[in-house]
Amino acid sequence: MKRILTISALSFILSACGGGGADETSSVKTTQTSSSDTSSTQTQTQSETQTQPQSNKLIDSKAADNAQFSQFKSQNMNIDISGLGFEAKTVYLKIYTFDNKTLFLGKVPNSPNFEFYLPNDVSKVKYDVFSTVKTDPQITKEYEL
């Protein structure tokens, strides 16, 4: 039993050491240029470094003061629940996209004006209005934003 544990421990240690043996040296070309070629090369290198960030750290990637990062936008929707003929006191609302991603599912607020958040690339949504009373209708409609 001790032999099996010793052999498995040694094989684990050896595999954790990594591969190695491959030579990862790369050759660097060096060329001599005149001073006028060097100054134009330095100017070109400086302009390239301004357009391409040197790292992927957030502190090195400066954003403009007026830049906005948002994936969602606030949207107002007006649904008059009182005109839909529900008997129940509590009415539920489900708002979803055409590919069935649910954006909201919950009780309908008292006011007909309803605010929710949706992805920036969505321009049309579907919504279902329903209650727990069996005689109440289930209404499904589209809403153009």
Stockholm file with secondary structure:
# STOCKHOLM 1.0

chainA/1-145         MKRILTISALSFILSACGGGGADETSSVKTTQTSSSDTSSTQTQTQSETQTQPQSNKLIDSKAADNAQFSQFKSQNMNIDISGLGFEAKTVYLKIYTFDNKTLFLGKVPNSPNFEFYLPNDVSKVKYDVFSTVKTDPQITKEYEL
#=GR chainA/1-145 SS CHHHHHHHHHHHHHHHTCCCCCCCCCCCCCCCCCHHHHHHHHHHHHHHHHHSCSCCCGGGSCCCTTCCCCSEEEEEEECCSGGGCCCSSCEEEEEECTTCCEEEEEECCSSSEEEEEEETTCCEEEEEEEESCTTSCCEEEEEEC
#=GC SS_cons         CHHHHHHHHHHHHHHHTCCCCCCCCCCCCCCCCCHHHHHHHHHHHHHHHHHSCSCCCGGGSCCCTTCCCCSEEEEEEECCSGGGCCCSSCEEEEEECTTCCEEEEEECCSSSEEEEEEETTCCEEEEEEEESCTTSCCEEEEEEC
//
